[in-house]
């Protein structure tokens, strides 16, 4: 079911983890730690590694087989 609306549809804005007004060469990377290495980590860690402004610096799991 679709409801009529007077508001225009908004387009999503691009996201960034750092201040976009700072040149990339001057910005410090955002350092990220991941807690838990289940399904979410399988998705999030590769995505974070593709962002030039992030460094994955730590991961941990309560399961030794995931360490």
N, C-alpha and C positions, 0 to 999 in steps of 0.2 A: 504494500500500500504506500502510495506517495502522497505526502501532504503538501499543499501549496504554501509558498513562502514569499514574502516580499523582499527578503534579503538575497543579494546576489551570492552565488557560490564563490567561496574564497579558495584561492590556490595555495597549496602549502609552500612555505618559505624554505629555502635551503638552510640546513643546519650546519653549525660549526661549533667546535668545542673551544675555540679561542676567539679573541677579539678580532673581528674582521678588519678593523681600522689599523691594525699593526701589520707591517710587512711580514710575510711568512718567514723570511730569513732572520728577523729579529725576535720572533715569538718563541718562547720556551714551549716545548711539547708538554701536553697534558699527560702525566704519568698515571697509568691505570693498573689496579690490582683486581684480579678476578677471584671471587670466593665461590667454590663449587665448580666441579669440572664435568657436570652432566650435559644434557642436551643443550641447555642455554649457552654453555661455554663453547660448544662445537659451532654455534652460530656466531656468537659475539666476538670471540677472540680473532677469527679470521677477518671479520668486518673491521675491528679496531686496528688490526695490522695494516689494512689498506688505507687508513686515514693518516696522511703525512703528519698531522699535528698531534698524534698520540704515540705513546710508547707503552706497551704492555710490560710492566716491570716485575710483577709477581702474580703467581697463581697458587691456590691451595685447595686441598680437598681432604675430607675426613676419611676417604677411602684410599688405603695405601696403593691399590692397583691403578689409581688415577694419577698418582704422583709422578 
